[in-house]
Every structure is written in C-alpha cells, then in structure tokens.
C-alpha cells in the first residue's frame, strides 16, 4: 500500500484543492449547500450520478490511457466482442496456434476459442459493442452504481441525508472509479449484489427484479452470487416463503446464460470455464480449485506467489494470510486511505443493535469469508482488493450512517478528496505507468500508420485480445489480428488468408508502439510455446518454460510435467514427411518421449544432459494440406519441448541425434 505525501501530478493537486475547499465549507457549516441538498434531493442525486460518470470517463482517459490495461480486462473485452457477434465460443482461421494464448482455451474436440471468464459481465459489455461504444459502458455503470447505492442506503436507514452521503462516498471512491472505467466485472457485480439486496428488502414485485439481478450476478461472479442468494433467500423466507418463488424464477435467465456458455466452452452444462482453462494451461492438476489442501496454487500463472506463500499447501494459515492482505488493501479502497476504515469498524460496533447495520455487516463478512477458499489474493494497484469490491456500496451506506450519528458527515467529501490526493493517487499512478503506460493495442496507431486492412501480427497476449475480431477472415477489406510467432504459424496464416498486406504491431515497454511492414518467411519450424495452452491434456500438466539454452534461441518452450498433450500443426505440403521434435532437458538423466501423428506412434529414449538440445525424428507419415493433430508425451518432469518441424522424409530409419549448441 502506498505511503502518504504531497501529490505528484495535476489530478492529485486538483483533488487536494477541492478537498480543502470542501473541508472549509464544512467547517463554516455552509447553509446554501445544505439547503440545496435538503430541498432538491433528486437533483442532488442526478448531479452525483453525472459526477460519477464523468470521473470514471476521466479515469479511463487519464489513468488507463484510453483502453483496457491488465490481461483480465482485455480478456473481458474480447469475450464481449465475441458475444456481440453471437459467439459463445468463436472460430479463428487456421492455424489456431496463431490465436491461442493466455486466458484463451479450446473446447473439447474443437479448435474454436473461448475466454475463461463467466459471461455475465461480457453480456452487458456486448451491448456497448453493438452501439459502437464499448468503453462508454463503464461510465454508465458508474452513474447506475451511485443510484443503487443511494436506494439501498435509503431502504436500510430511511433517511435521505444518509442515502445521499452514501452516494457521495461512492462517487469519491477511487477504487470504484477504476472498476467503472476498466473493462472489469467488479463494478457490475457490485451493482447486481446491491440490487439483489434492495429488491429482497423491498419484497413484493421487487422480488422478481431481485431474482433477475441475482441470476445475472451468479453468471458474472458465482461466489458473490452465492452470498447474494443466501441473504436474499433469507430475507424473502423470513417475510413470506412464497416470495422465494419469484426470486428463483427471476434467476433463470442468468443461470441459462451461464449454462449455455459453460456447455459451449467445456462440453458440460455445469463445467467451470476457469477450471477448464487451468486444466489445460497450468498445474499441478486441480491447482485452481476452490478449497483448501495440498496442490492448490497454479505454478505458472501465480508462480512466485505459490512458491513464497503456499509451499505447504493452502491451509488455515495461508488462507488467513491471503484474507489479511486483501483486507489491508480493502481498508484503503473504502474512502481512499486506510485509517478511515476505522470509522466503519466503529459504525459496526455502535450500530450492533440496529437491524440494518447488522444485516449489512453480516453480508460484508460473508463476502470476505466466501473468498477465503480462493488462494490468490488478486490485489493490484488501482484495483485494490478487487475480490471485495462488491462490498463497497454496503460499506458506503454503513459509513454514511456512522458519520451521521457522529455528526461529522459534512466533512466526509473533503476528507475523501484529500485522502485521494495525498495517499490513494499513488496507487492509480502506478496502474497508469505499468506495462508500458498504455493499452497494448490501439486502433488509432494503425490508423495513423495508414493501415485499414490486412493481416496485423501483435507481439503481446493483451494486444491480441484487444485487436482480435472473432470470426474475421477477410484481410483484404478488413483487419485480421493474430499473434506474432516468428515461425511457420505466421507464414501459414498469411498464405491461408490469400497473402494479404501484412504488418507487425510492435509494442514495447520503453518506447511508443510502431507499425512495420512484414512479409512472413516460409518455415517448417513450429515453436512449441505457440501451442500453449494445448488443445488437450491427457495426463499430467504442461506450461511455458524458458530453458535458457543457446540452442533454444531465447524463446519459451512447452514444459511437460509427466504430461501427454495434444497439439495442432499445419502444412501446405502433401506426401510423406517426418515430424521432428526438438527437446531441451533441464537436468541430466534418462529421457523418454512418445509422439503420435498420422496414425503412427514412436518413442525415443536417450541419456539427456541439461541444456543440450536433442532431436527425435519420427517415421515417414502421410500428410494432407491443412491442420493435423499431434500427441506428445513424456513421463518425466524435466523436458521442455522447444519446437516441432515438418520435413520431407528421407529414406532413413527413425533415430535420435544430438544438436550442437
């Protein structure tokens, strides 16, 4: 968490001046402001909602630099674009290795692609794509979140001044400005949880609306949805059990969307897309599961975290540590500085006999507890403790009640502004400046380079997610964006699309992006890292690894950990060819691999030496033009598949041969 100090840039200084001015007015008990708020609560709420929308738009422009930044946000962006075109999973041109990558995976027995996240938030974001303005969805959510926060606080405490203060705290919450600017699901989930509780509290016809919100919440963030279901169900059942019927009926559309997406992506109506992705992309098997015990923690996606904190598995101590780190970040999310969370804790104590305070507190605690079985804390600058972001509307309502009881509510807006200026702003500046300080794919960069059609190769997974148009195949009249592989994938894709004009979009961490003309070179070599995640994992697990050997030419390979994986290659050739695998051992010792392709299987064994590449050519296999599948297996843990090559078959007996560094 960042330290305190004077602002370091203009936005921070502006909020410092604004905050000091607000504190001065509060100290002077400015009657004109108070009279306006009392006389025009509806207009005040409208102005607060407009302010939230404008601040979130400003956040998008200033801190996000105009587009999604972290890999999660870019993945939601791609999933929403696919849904806007009618795809639950989407087709890509061959070879599929030109499009596979982080947070993307293939359904069973398919080469279409799916994004790992549940479809609830992407379904909303898809509406933005349909009107040609996906990034306007966030500011709209900012305004809506302000309104539902007001409505929930009014329902809980039945005082407009408390409800308006809760809405004001929501507007000035920098974490919520981020979550309603970037294409992340937490702002939408906060709205849905708030709407669920609001409808359940009101009862009657509002119960059906609560069910609609709850079903969509389950389809957005299932764990938060379970918390919402527990409390909404309890509220309805305590009033009249019959109200459970409209609550459950209202959930059906959201549950149907979730089931359809899961069936398309995993082959099972109840199959988790996230578990499917990590089963293909990471390990050990079951590493991403919800719960406690040994083997939890995915060593590729969260390797440093797992090695440092989960060496003994995910037990009570590790769960307390993860929850504690989330809470520490969350303390600063509430009102932009962690000391202010003490006021919320006082509110919970002082209001312990108030039904509304107890209910709100129990929901917050339940949400915190519900995420404790998930091992990774998920915190990052700007986003804060994002897994607890859905609790913020309730906490703002509670804090507004506590401030009102203390008689100091008028000081809260000024304090929140000053807290952002001298404390929280540093976190958001860190988000702004991370990973090159801008989105990894910007259409305007292509436009400025005069590129309006053709095949564009990008060098980042983030860039692929932002640029890829699902189903696009016409590179003559439009853009087809693919991942740069620097191997046979590039040439084969270019050739399959009719050899259109091609460019490389080169993103760098330390210089502006550039667009370069590019003509892919013909090649028979396929880098194994481009085959991640594999199409299937029969046993064990596999992940990218950097072997560091000179013969590996400085790129990532695919490390097999007792794994049998299915990959996809492609050829433009016809006739008998040999498939040759290139390996980098990570340790000395006996090595064994088995490959299957073209109806044949072959095994190679050799005394491996760490860092010395070794090729295992197979027997002649008949090939036809197009993609074909290859199964690669190794019972050991220390082999990295560096690449595969398709070469004309000489009349020779299959054998292994060493490769000089």
MARNUGU-946796 format. One record per residue (C-alpha): residue in three letters; x, y negated, z negated. Coordinates in steps of 0.02 Angstrom, whole numbers, plus 50000, padded with zeros to 5 digits. Each point is the difference from the previous one (the first is absolute). Layout:
! MARNUGU-946796
ALAXYZ
...
This chain:
! MARNUGU-946796
UNK500005000050000
UNK500664982850046
UNK500634987249875
UNK499364982649961
UNK500734984350078
UNK499644984950108
UNK499245003350172
UNK501195003850142
UNK498934994650148
UNK498604988450050
UNK498515011149960
UNK500615002549822
UNK500254981449976
UNK498264996450068
UNK499225011949875
UNK501044992749860
UNK499354982550038
UNK498225006750021
UNK500115009549837
UNK500694985549899
UNK498634988950071
UNK498675012749951
UNK500735001449825
UNK499974981149982
UNK498164999450050
UNK499635014149878
UNK500894990949859
UNK499004984250039
UNK498395010350008
UNK499554992850170
UNK498114998249996
UNK499714997350188
UNK500725017250040
UNK499025008349860
UNK498374991550051
UNK500235005250182
UNK500305018149953
UNK498485000549885
UNK498874991250124
UNK500555009150158
UNK500515017849954
UNK499535006750172
UNK501034987150090
UNK501435002849877
UNK499985018650040
UNK499964996350186
UNK501514988549983
UNK500935013049898
UNK499635013350132
UNK500604988550137
UNK501564996349899
UNK500355018649980
UNK499835002950187
UNK501144985350042
UNK501315005349873
UNK500005017850069
UNK500184993450177
UNK501424989049941
UNK500805015149917
UNK499895009450164
UNK500874985950092
UNK501304994849871
UNK500475015849905
UNK499575013850125
UNK500574989550148
UNK498465004250101
UNK499775018849987
UNK500095016249899
UNK501685003049921
UNK500165016049899
UNK499825017150081
UNK498345003549913
UNK499244984050069
UNK500595003650177
UNK499275017649987
UNK498304993449946
UNK500124987950147
UNK500275014350123
UNK498645010849924
UNK498754985750012
UNK500464996850181
UNK499705018450038
UNK498304999849913
UNK499504984450097
UNK500265010150159
UNK499015014849934
UNK501465011149949
UNK500115009349834
UNK501595007650069
UNK500724992750158
UNK500865006650156
UNK501734994650055
UNK500945003350161
UNK501255014250011
UNK501245002549924
UNK499184997549831
UNK501724998149921
UNK500034982450073
UNK498594995349881
UNK500165010549843
UNK500744992349844
UNK499754994349823
UNK498215001349934
UNK499425008150163
UNK499655018550020
UNK499175012550115
UNK498415009849962
UNK500175019050006
UNK500275007050175
UNK499974982650078
UNK501174986350059
UNK498814985749966
UNK500534988749857
UNK499184995249837
UNK500454987249867
UNK500125006849824
UNK498854987449912
UNK498145002549963
UNK498874991150125
UNK498984988349889
UNK501054984350015
UNK500535003350182
UNK498155001350045
UNK499754982349935
UNK501594993550081
UNK499425007850164
UNK498604987150004
UNK501344986750009
UNK500775008650150
UNK498305000850084
UNK499844981049991
UNK501834997450045
UNK500544993349831
UNK500575014149884
UNK501024988649887
UNK498474989249963
UNK499265014449901
UNK501134996549851
UNK499464981849971
UNK498195005550020
UNK500295012949862
UNK500794986549893
UNK498404989850006
UNK498925015449970
UNK501075005449852
UNK499744982949920
UNK498125001750017
UNK499895017749929
UNK501154995449856
UNK498824985749958
UNK498485011350015
UNK500735013649889
UNK500554987749866
UNK498274992050003
UNK499175017049983
UNK501155004849856
UNK499974984049898
UNK498484990350067
UNK500914983249999
UNK500354990450160
UNK501514991049929
UNK500815016749958
UNK499575006950172
UNK500714984650087
UNK501595001049896
UNK500205018450048
UNK499814995050183
UNK501284986149978
UNK501245012049920
UNK499745011750148
UNK500374986050123
UNK501634995349911
UNK500605018049981
UNK501515001550116
UNK499925019150002
UNK498234999250069
UNK500554987350129
UNK501255012950062
UNK498735014249997
UNK498784989650102
UNK501324994450125
UNK500985015750043
UNK499115014950078
UNK499965010149839
UNK498495008749926
UNK500064993649821
UNK499064983750026
UNK498575009250085
UNK500035013449865
UNK499884986549866
UNK498454993050085
UNK499215017250014
UNK500335004749818
UNK499324983249943
UNK498455001850110
UNK499735017849937
UNK500014994549818
UNK498934984850038
UNK498665010350087
UNK500025013249863
UNK499794986649866
UNK498554991850091
UNK499085016250037
UNK498445001450107
UNK500274997150185
UNK501784994549966
UNK500415018149955
UNK499935005050184
UNK501214985950042
UNK501115006049859
UNK499995017250080
UNK500474992950170
UNK501464990749923
UNK500515015249899
UNK499995011650151
UNK501064987750097
UNK501164998649849
UNK500255018949996
UNK500414999250186
UNK501254986049964
UNK500875004849839
UNK499335016749936
UNK500764998849825
UNK499244982949970
UNK498395006950072
UNK499945013549867
UNK500164986749865
UNK498604990250081
UNK498925015650013
UNK500245004149816
UNK499484982849936
UNK498644996550129
UNK499265017149965
UNK500064997049813
UNK499164983050016
UNK498625006950110
UNK499725015649895
UNK499894990249837
UNK498664988850074
UNK499015012850100
UNK500685016450067
UNK498944998250155
UNK501114985450052
UNK501385012650033
UNK499045005050158
UNK500204983550095
UNK501784998549934
UNK500475016950074
UNK499014997350160
UNK500874983550027
UNK501685008849992
UNK499625011250149
UNK500594988550142
UNK501694997149919
UNK500215018449958
UNK499525004750179
UNK501334988350069
UNK501305007449885
UNK499515017850044
UNK500024996750187
UNK501724992149990
UNK500705014149894
UNK499295013350115
UNK500724991650155
UNK501714997649920
UNK500215015849896
UNK498755012550070
UNK499095000549833
UNK498544989449940
UNK500804999249828
UNK501824999450056
UNK501014985249939
UNK500874990650140
UNK501374994449880
UNK500345017749943
UNK500055005650183
UNK501274986550043
UNK501175003849855
UNK499875018850032
UNK500724996650174
UNK501174985549963
UNK500745002749828
UNK500275011949858
UNK500125010249897
UNK498315007750044
UNK498644992049896
UNK501104985149956
UNK498624987150026
UNK498665008749900
UNK498954991349867
UNK500475007349831
UNK501455005049890
UNK501375013050001
UNK501565005450094
UNK500254996550184
UNK499064983549999
UNK500894985850089
UNK500404999250187
UNK501884999150021
UNK500054991450169
UNK498684986449982
UNK500404996549817
UNK501715008149983
UNK500884987649887
UNK498484998649888
UNK499835018949985
UNK501845003049965
UNK500064986349868
UNK498365003049910
UNK499295017350041
UNK501495011749982
UNK499035010149872
UNK498344999450092
UNK498524988649972
UNK499475002449820
UNK499334989149861
UNK501584989849980
UNK500154996550185
UNK498164995550011
UNK500164987849856
UNK501514992250084
UNK499094998150166
UNK498454992849918
UNK501074988349895
UNK500894993150154
UNK498334997250086
UNK499314991049848
UNK501534988949986
UNK499744994450179
UNK498124998749974
UNK500234988249853
UNK500674987250122
UNK498655003250130
UNK498554994049893
UNK500424981449991
UNK501724999050082
UNK501045001949841
UNK500105014749881
UNK499844990249834
UNK498224995250051
UNK499465018249991
UNK500064998349811
UNK498414989650014
UNK499145014750083
UNK500565011849862
UNK499334987749871
UNK498364999450096
UNK499815018949991
UNK500304999549813
UNK498904984949964
UNK498585006650107
UNK500085018049944
UNK498204999249937
UNK499354992150161
UNK499265013050119
UNK500604990950156
UNK501784998649933
UNK500045018349949
UNK499335005950168
UNK501254989550097
UNK501435005449890
UNK499555018450019
UNK499964998450190
UNK501724991850001
UNK500735013349885
UNK499205013950102
UNK500754993150160
UNK501724999349920
UNK499815017849936
UNK499325006550165
UNK501614995450090
UNK501155007349867
UNK500055017250086
UNK500774991850155
UNK501884999949980
UNK500574984950103
UNK499724982949922
UNK499654991450168
UNK500544982749940
UNK500824987350114
UNK500284981150003
UNK498444990450046
UNK498885015249992
UNK500365002249815
UNK499255015449917
UNK498915003450151
UNK499225015849930
UNK499204989349864
UNK499464985850116
UNK498205006250000
UNK499904995849814
UNK500374981450027
UNK498204994050027
UNK499475008149837
UNK501514992949911
UNK499644982750066
UNK498235001249933
UNK500665005749831
UNK501324986449995
UNK498714986650044
UNK498925005849854
UNK501484999849880
UNK500574982750056
UNK498244993549980
UNK499905007049825
UNK501644991649955
UNK499414983750077
UNK501514998450114
UNK499275005750166
UNK500264982950079
UNK501895002349987
UNK500025016750093
UNK500074993750181
UNK501464988549964
UNK500945013549905
UNK499745012550143
UNK500694987550126
UNK501524995949893
UNK500295018549965
UNK500055003450186
UNK501204985650029
UNK501265004549865
UNK499845019049999
UNK498955010050124
UNK500564990250153
UNK501685008949994
UNK499185016950028
UNK499064993750152
UNK501564991950071
UNK500875016949982
UNK498595008050100
UNK500144986450132
UNK501885002450021
UNK500095019049995
UNK500395010850152
UNK500464986150119
UNK498744987349937
UNK498695002850135
UNK498865013450075
UNK500995013150097
UNK498934997950155
UNK499274983450058
UNK499014998750162
UNK500544981950019
UNK501825005550014
UNK499525010450152
UNK498964985850070
UNK501444987849982
UNK501105012450094
UNK498705000950139
UNK499575018349965
UNK498145002950024
UNK500025017850067
UNK501175014750002
UNK500785012649882
UNK500734992349842
UNK501145010149887
UNK500114994349818
UNK501365004849876
UNK498975000849839
UNK498535010149936
UNK499194983849941
UNK500144993050176
UNK499225015650075
UNK498504998849884
UNK499734981750042
UNK500235001550187
UNK499275017050045
UNK498304999550083
UNK499195017249977
UNK499595008350164
UNK500974987450106
UNK500815008150152
UNK499984986550134
UNK501674991149989
UNK499724991550168
UNK498594988649946
UNK500225000549811
UNK501235004049863
UNK500505017249938
UNK501054999049842
UNK501075014949949
UNK501415004049880
UNK501764998150069
UNK500905016849982
UNK501554997750109
UNK499825017750066
UNK498965010050122
UNK498374994049923
UNK500254982650072
UNK500325005750179
UNK498615013150000
UNK498714987649937
UNK500554986850125
UNK499945012850141
UNK498295006849946
UNK499264982450001
UNK500574997150178
UNK501664991349962
UNK499254983049955
UNK500994984749953
UNK500775003749830
UNK500714989549860
UNK500755002349828
UNK499304989849857
UNK501514999049885
UNK499624995549819
UNK501454995749886
UNK500084995749816
UNK501214985750026
UNK499524992050166
UNK498424995650098
UNK499195013950102
UNK500455001050183
UNK499255008150153
UNK501195008450123
UNK499705008350169
UNK500265018749984
UNK500135014550120
UNK500025016649906
UNK501395011750052
UNK499635017850053
UNK500485012049861
UNK499765018049948
UNK500344996449815
UNK498634998049869
UNK500484992749832
UNK499205010349862
UNK499624984749895
UNK498744994850133
UNK499045016049964
UNK499554994449823
UNK498735003549935
UNK499955017350082
UNK498405006050081
UNK499905013949872
UNK500985006749851
UNK499795018849980
UNK501015001549840
UNK501204989649897
UNK500174981750043
UNK500974988250112
UNK500474981749999
UNK501184987850088
UNK501785000149937
UNK501574990950050
UNK501405013050009
UNK501394987350026
UNK500995011350117
UNK500894991950146
UNK499255012650119
UNK498254994549947
UNK500324982850078
UNK499364990249851
UNK498155004450008
UNK498775009249891
UNK499665018550022
UNK498665011449930
UNK500545009449845
UNK499205017049976
UNK499745005449819
UNK499585018450020
UNK498824994250135
UNK499195006150158
UNK499374985050099
UNK499134997650166
UNK500654986450116
UNK499524993950173
UNK501184997650146
UNK499624995450179
UNK500815003050167
UNK499804993950178
UNK500905015550062
UNK499365016950057
UNK500895016749989
UNK501145008849876
UNK500924989349875
UNK500895002349836
UNK499454991149843
UNK501524995549895
UNK499874994149820
UNK501364989449921
UNK500285001649812
UNK500964990749866
UNK500345010349842
UNK500044990149839
UNK501015013249907
UNK501175014650034
UNK499245017350006
UNK499045012250110
UNK498684991950110
UNK498525007950088
UNK498704992750117
UNK498595007050105
UNK499174991550148
UNK498445004850098
UNK499494992750168
UNK499315006150165
UNK499425016449922
UNK501775004549944
UNK500874999749831
UNK501854999549959
UNK501064999149843
UNK501744993249973
UNK501155002549851
UNK501694992149969
UNK501194995049859
UNK499564981749982
UNK501214986549948
UNK499344983649931
UNK499954986150129
UNK500485011150149
UNK498645000450132
UNK499505016650075
UNK498945004050153
UNK498855015050014
UNK499495002550182
UNK498525011350032
UNK499595012350139
UNK499324994150168
UNK498174995349982
UNK498784995650139
UNK499424982049991
UNK498614990650084
UNK499884981250015
UNK499224992049846
UNK500075001949811
UNK500335016449912
UNK500205005349819
UNK501525006649910
UNK500095008049829
UNK501614997549904
UNK500365009049836
UNK501405001549875
UNK499925009349834
UNK501334988849923
UNK499984982549929
UNK501554992050074
UNK499754998750189
UNK499534984250093
UNK499305002450175
UNK500864986150095
UNK499195002750168
UNK499355011650136
UNK500535000550181
UNK499185007750154
UNK501345005750122
UNK500005010450160
UNK500275018349956
UNK501695007050053
UNK500155018750017
UNK500765002749829
UNK499595009449842
UNK499304988949862
UNK501294995949871
UNK500534986549878
UNK501464988350023
UNK500824986849894
UNK500004981850047
UNK501494988849968
UNK499774984249900
